[in-house]
Amino acid sequence: MTLRRHHPRPGRSPNSPEAALRAGTRPLLHTGRVPATSTDRRQRLEIDGKHFLFQHGYRFGKVTYVTRLPLDKSMTVFAPGHLSASEVESVVRGDNPWMLD
């Protein structure tokens, strides 16, 4: 019995933008690097003139993901619990001041 190696064709990944187009959906390019969560609700927040997105999700329990905009900076942290906007601001100022640089 001869075993063949499977070499997928480029663009055939089930998670590729091409696969999304074949399925009839459009990929959301501006949210591609935002962590996946159980809800699609994202809220914008401005702290010291810097823009952030925060969203609730689950990672070993309830968490809040906080992402600095623009996304090309790739700054995302998570804090335990589902936090309000004022609580997110205190987490950024207290535990993660480097996100304000």
Buried (B, 14 or more C-beta within 10 A) or exposed (E): EEEEEEEEEEEEEEEEEEBBEEEEEEBEEEBEEBEEBEEEEBEEBEBEEBEBBBBBBEEEEBBBBBBBBEBEEEBBBBBEEBBEEEBBBEBBEEEBEEBEE
